[in-house]
């Protein structure tokens, strides 16, 4: 083996821990950023409307005449 090739291997073996450390730091920062971004954009009340969360508001209640006129029909093409 030539002396130049051995020197290149020695330089690579000294730099490898630095490169691996930098790559792990970048991956860790990416995962942390993704988790923070997804947590910040997660809806807090996904199935409850803003009107129902306010509370104290009256809800619509059909009158007996409206209930009497309610009909159910089968689907047709």
Order of alpha helices (4+ residues) and beta strands (2+ residues): alpha-alpha-alpha
